[in-house]
Amino acid sequence: MREDLISTEDVASILGVSRARVWQLRTHDSTFPAPVWIGRVEMAWSRAEITAWATEHRPKTNNDPRP
């Protein structure tokens, strides 16, 4: 697999969620990055896209300066 592509397990780890939650995001959140198909049955995600999505969609905290 290319270095810039990551597995479902890696996506789950970066987001701090289960693999099942990654699949829910994939199917129910139109803002979630689309996977890249590798062959006929394996898929992966762009590390950069997942990282950007995670930064943009992280939960706000009381100390968060964002509006």
Secondary structure, 3 states (H helix, E strand, C coil): CCCCEECHHHHHHHHCCCHHHHHHHHHHCCCCCCCEEECCCEEEEEHHHHHHHHHHHCCCCCCCCCC
